[in-house]
Amino acid sequence: MYFEPMNSAIRNYGSRTETILQTLIQRFIGENPEVPYNPVIDFPEAFPYDEEGWCHCFLDNKLPELLVGEKAVASTYWPCDNDREATLVLDCYGPTRVFVNDKEVFKTQPSQENRRSETHISLELNKGLNRLAFVTEKTTMGVGFRIRTAAPQWDPVYYYQKDTEFLPQLGFNYRIFHNEEDILESSEPRTKLFPTTISYEKEKTLLVKLAVPIEEHHFTYSGSGKLSFADGQQVEPHKKTGFTKDSDWLNLVYVGCNFSEDMASIRWMSSTKTDWLYCGPIDPAQEINFSFASIQKSESNESIYWQAPFEGAHIRLTRCSNLYAHWTYWMGVTLYGFLEAGHFFGKTAWEEYAFASLKQIIDHDEYGKWDKEHYHYALINTQFYWLDELDDCGSFGNFMLESLNYQSDPRIAAIAKRIADFMENKVIRQSDGAFYRKDDTMWVDDLYMSTPFLTRYWKLTGDERCLDDAAQQFLLFKKRSFMEKENLMSHIFDTKFNKANRIPWSRGNGWVLFSLSELLNELPENHEKREALVEFFNQMVAGILNYQDQDGLWHQVIDDETTYPESSCTAMFICAMSRGIRNGYLSDNQKEEAIAAVKHAWQGLITYCLDKDGNLYGVCRGSGHSFSRPYYHGLGWLLNDPHGIGIVALAGVEYEKVLNTENTY
């Protein structure tokens, strides 16, 4: 269905689950290597972000000579890891035309101008840099616009100027618009950087990062201030100084008055250009840390960070990897699967990849909080620092707590407490305590975005309220969304009209059953709600078994075989039923049927959804919600989507566990 049979995983690797998962996981790791967060130059006063993810490009102060009725052109670049669709939201003063890669894609109508409404624009973007240009007219209200994506917490965008210095620059190029040629990339306006002069009346201590040219191992310094390496070794003025190059930056400590002048005196052996960043003046008594993950302290004990020596230029960190070290709910599932598969099959490289991704995030948590506080919209791990709904934190938080079963990190408990406090005190609830969303809907997805984390947080802290809350949520969601005849869950319940959409979206039901297995694995036998939850589990398994197709798979809309076979829900059902079989919360009269279904489902995945190169097909794209079945029919599948990678890895583990213990049934 998705590829030629000869290219399937089963045709090439047979029943060797470890080999099949190795192709899947190693392909993912190869495409998403361990890339650090990288510094960029930002101009937060010129192009500020706000807490809702809007980037502001208002030009009144930047082009004061522009008259009412005249136009300006502003351009920026949107980088993409792959060809993709995206939704740009525009809020503008005057008539505005939008161009993507020099092609006009949108023109406002009067009702969309004068900042009366936010306009959603569908875009087709290419892999690499996509040039966005905006031709906008000045009115008596002003000139300019603000933009963001439709979901800025999940789809953060860094808008780059292409004309860069030694680091990429965020922001826009802009100038007065004269004719159509001004729209083209070849006519792009250029934003000039104005150097700042930094000097002091008394000696100050500053940290310096020199950008080291390629193949450079020596420099000379002729300034009046003292310059030393990070280990305290002094740099002798006017002498050739050697160093061991172990990164793109050379870390130095400066003590003196004429900072800019002294920095200008640095000369490389093979280059006349000296680029540098600075932080300070700092408190010289503090422990010095040159890491970009560290926030420093000023002389007055204020938190400070790195800057570039240009007017209004600040340093911020961005991701250069689409998925590595990225706090999102889908990566929480992905890394959970890698961790469990690595442990089960003895593949330490898979475990280490998951640990490294988590460590990079935790190492930068203090920076991430500082970045959000100072610039309103964090550019790394945006979803976590956004923290508005359950899917901003619960899934990745669950993986983070699961990692404590393998290695300790004292910082995890503090981060987990922030999540637990958010779930207890900030997430909105119905009068009976059921979680719901700010748009007056309950999504069954949110059972995974909350209950596994709450269960593991109970294990970490012993707080019974968390376990009781997790158990209660399933029954509260069941009361609203369970379809008794089908024994399946409706994807959405509208709390305003008290109606379920009665559409059993496949991954939504996967989230429910998989999450319920996460809870039942830990729920004490004597818990007051265990019997009701075990009954719910068996009801759902009965419903799911009724809809498995002849190839072992389940479909995008479970009760509609005209929709495509969906791999992520199939993997979730394998995981959940396998746990029910092994751990005894699946009834005896369903056990044999479930064992056969698990085997059939795994064979279906490796025959029809996994190819020999580790590509995963048939993963439904991230869903919104609707009360219309055609909406769900229209949700296409994506190749190698991270909503499916990790759960398929976990399904392989659970399938093998069932095989290994089958003779005990």
Protein Blocks (a to p, Z undefined) as FASTA:
>chain_A
ZZcfklpmklmnomalklmmmmmmmmmmmmmccdddddddddfklmccdfkopacddfkl
mmmmbcghiacddddddddfbdcddddddddfbdcdddeehiafbdcdfklgghlaccdd
dddddehjddddddddddfkbgcdddddfblmlmccddddfbdcfbccedddddddfblm
lmpmklgccddddddddddfbdcdddddddddehiabdcdfbfbdcddfkopacdehiac
ddddfbfbdcdddddjklmlmmmmpccfkbcbdcdddeddddfkbccdfbfkbccddfko
pacddddfbehiacddddfbfkgopacfklmmmmmmmmmmmmmnopaklmmmmmmmmmmm
mmmmmmmmmmmmmnopafbhklmmnomafklmmmmmmmmmmmmmmoccfklmmmmmmmmm
mmmmmmccdfkopacdfkopacfklmmmmmmmmmmmmmmnopaklmmmmmmmmmmmmmmm
pcfklopacfbdcfklopaehiacfklmmmmmmmmmmmmmmmcfklcklmmmmmmmmmmm
mmmmmmccfkopacfblklmkbccdfklmmmmmmmmmmmmmnopacfklmmmmmmmmmmm
mmmmmmmmpcfkopaehiacdddddfbfklmmmmccdehiaklmmmmmmmmmmmmmmmmm
mmmZZ
